[in-house]
Amino acid sequence: MKLVNLFGNKKVANSDLVHVEIHNEQDMNNENLNPVEEIKEDEKKNLITITWGTGMPIDVIFNFIHKNYEEEGFQDALINSDVSYCDAKEKIIRNDLEMLFKRIILRYKKDIRELDTKIDNALKLLALGAASRLQAERQTYEEHLSEINEMQTLLENNDPKMLTMIDSYRRGFVKGINAESITFINK
């Protein structure tokens, strides 16, 4: 028998499931049971981990926006303290985000076209349950596209929520220039 893993969309065999025993207080008073046991190495691979996000392409955008470029900015300032270099790097980061928007939008549009075909086939076969699940997935994709379009608008308007990676780079660059200045003064 196969079960569906809700988080990973993978089918899991019963042999892959971890057996959990629950003991009552009376059992815990028994000297043979140890309430705290060490986790063996082969049992560690059966532990469940929870990841944040949707597990979909939109997460790549969120990760990019929240990436901390401070260390990179700091190191760049130590190598080249010219402010025009900082400005150029900020433009590169912004262009990378814009290209990421385009790539992910194309991916969602492709996935929506494929879903439309699957929905049509399911409706022709009167598989209404499958069609409704596919329509729900399509709706999720459309919501993500709407969110991405909103993020693009915010970026065009220089909204601070969309510029955190650029701000972190600039902060690191300024720290690098300060560190270089202090080193120069102390010599």
N, C-alpha and C positions, 0 to 999 in steps of 0.2 A: 504494500500500500504506500502511496506517495502522498506527502503533505505539501502544501504550498507555503513557502517562507514569505511572509507578508512584506518584509523589508528588502529582500534581495530578488524577488521574483524568480527564485530558483526552486526546483522541486527537491525535497529532502526525503531521503529514504528513512524508514523507521530505525535502521541500524545506526544512522547518523545522529539520532536524537539522544540527548543526555538524560539518563535516568536520575530522577530526583526522589529521594526518600524523605518523608516528613515524619518526624518522631514526636510523640506527645511527651509531656513532662515526666510521666512515669517511666517511659523508656529512657529518658535522659539521665535519670537517677541510677540506672543500671551501670555498674562499673565497666562493663564490656564495651560501652559506646563512648566514643570520644567526640564531644560536640564540635571541637575545632580540629580539622584534619588538614594536613598539608596537601596542596594540590600537586598531583604528579604531572610530569612533563606531557605525557600523552593525553591527560585530561585537559590541559591548558588549550589544546587546539579545539576542544569542544565548547569552550566558553563563548558566550554570545556577547558580541560587541554592538553597541548602538552608535550609528553615525548620524550626524545632523544633515539636514537638507533633504532635497527631494530625490537625490540620486539621478537627476536628469541634467541635461545640458545647461540649464539656467544656473546651476550651482557653480559652474566654471566662471561665470560672470561675477557672482557674489564673491568667490574666492579671489578673483583678480582685483576687485575693488578694495577688498579688505587686506590685500597683501601689504606687508610692511616693507617699504623701500628705504627705511631710515639708514640701515647699515650700508646699503649700496650707495646712497647719497654721501654718507660720511667718507667712504673709501674713494669715491670719485673726486671729492673736494681735496683730498690729500694728494691725489695725482694731478688734477687740473683744477685750480681754484678760480678759473675764469667764469664769471656769471653767465656768459653766453653759452657755455657748456651745460650749465644747469638748466637753462631755458630750453636748449635743444633736447636734453634728456627728458624733460617734462613733456615736450611735444611728442617724443617717441612713445612714452608711456600712454599718453592720451590716444595716439594713433593705434597703438596695440589694442586698447580697449574698444575703439571704434571697429577695428577689423574683427575683434572677437564677437561684437554684436552681429556683424554681417554673417560670420560663419555660423553662429548659433541660430540666427533667424533662418538661414538656408536649411539647416538641419531640421528645425521644427516644421518648416513648410514641406520638406520631403516626407517627414513622418506623417504629417496630416494627409498628404496625398495617398500614402500607403494605407492609412487608416480608412480613408474614404472608400478605397477599393475593397478593403476587408468588410466594411459596413455594408456596402452594396451587395457583396457576395452572401453575407450572413442574412440579409433581408430577403434575397432571392430564394435562399434555402429555408426560410422561415425560422431561422435560428435567432429568435427575438432576444433571448437572454444574452447571447454573445454580441449581438448588435448593440444592445444597450450598454454593455461593458465597454465596447469599442467607442461608442459615442461619448461615454464619460471620459475616456482617455483622451479623445479628441478635444473635448471641452477643456481638460487640463492643459493640453498643448496650446490651445487658443488663449487661455488665461496667462500662460507663461509668455507667449508672444506679446500680449497686451502689456505685461509688466516690463518686458524688454523695450518695447516702444516708449513706454513712460520713462524708463531709465535713459534712453537715448535723448529724449527731450530735456531731461534734467541735466545731462552732460552738455548739451548745446547751450543751455542757460547758465552753465557754470555753477550749478547747485553744489554746495559743499558736501552733500551726501555722496556725490559721484566723484569727488576729487580727493578722497582720503589717501589714495596711493600716491598721488602727486604731492599732497601736503606732507606725507611722511618722507618722501624723497627730499623735498625742499628743507625739511627740518634736519635731516641727516647731513645735507650739504652745508647748511649753516653751521652745524656743530663741527663739521670737518674743517671749515674755514676758521672757526674760533680756535680749534685745537692747533691748527697750523700757525695761527697768529701768536698764540701763547708760547708755542715752541720757539718761534722766531724771536719773540721778546725776551725769553729766558736765556737765549744764547749769548 
